[in-house]
Amino acid sequence: MNEELFFNKKIDEKDLGEINSKAPITINLQNTLGQDPNIIRKLDNKVTIRVTHSLGEGDYSRKNLYSPQDIASIIDFFEDVEKRIDPEWPDLQKATFEYILLLRNLEELEPSKSDNEKEISEGLLALFTQRASSKGFADIYKEAMDRLGIPCRYIENPESTYAWNEIQIDGKYYPLDLLLDVRDNRELIQEGAFELKHFLSDEGFYKDERHFTKEEHEENAIDHARIQDAIDNIFKNEINYIEEKKEPRPTINIKSKELSGIFEGGEISEDSELARNKRN
């Protein structure tokens, strides 16, 4: 079994010698926030990295191990996304932005896929394939929120077969299920629209048997109007950028793939529900 190191700080140049001299070794990071992808790329290829996602409320064990190159690419992706988020935005708007971006760019892994593809779909590597299971959706969103400093829980059912998240907004935790919204929006996204049914405002969230846990969870739900306000402000920001720069935002790259932004190609269809909402 490899030796394990726990890092609660940024890995810097002076740490490289110690880490690489102990390879093969596993490094445990709480999350990727503050890590320099260029430093991470200098780690020995026999070093593996685990992202534990602890927020001080208890750890959960993740079997997913990543190479330094994978983690560096994951950091590159999130940094590109975060460049589009105004630090002055309220947490609800930041969380909504990340949710919509992932909703638009990830799909559910088909059940018939191989064991290797299933394993990839359960962690951050699902960003590379753009195919995720419930665990992958929850893991990716948890990482996105951790990096933004928004308290977020990764939750699994007792059988460890299904996962979702809760995030804290204004002192209360609200549940969300990105996988269910991906399923519900397959056709709408093709039309340039979407509807968020399972994002913070589902009053019957914990009545769904998929969300059963042995612990009690508060039945909190944010008013739909607040979420719509966040969406409207996001779109105004994107449209203002396009109108000011006279061009769409650059695409977000991860590995050899390009992910679309909030608008496909930086634009929004005039016939879409979102355009109608904006006009109204």
Buried (B, 14 or more C-beta within 10 A) or exposed (E): EBEEBEBEEEBEEEBBEEBBEBBEBBBBBBBBBEBBBEBBEBBBEEBBBBBBBBBEEEEBEBEBBBBBBBBBBBBBBBEBBBEBBEEEBBBBBBBBBBBBBBBBBBBBBEEEBEEEBBBBBBBBBBBBBBBBBBBBBBBBBBBBBBBBEBBBBBBBBEEEEBBBBBBBBEEEBBBBBBBBBBEBBEEBBEEBBBEBEBBBBBEEBBEBEBBEEEEEBEEBBBEEEBBBBBBBBBBEBBBEBBEEEEEBBEEBEBBEBEBBBBBBEBBBEEEBBBBEEBEE
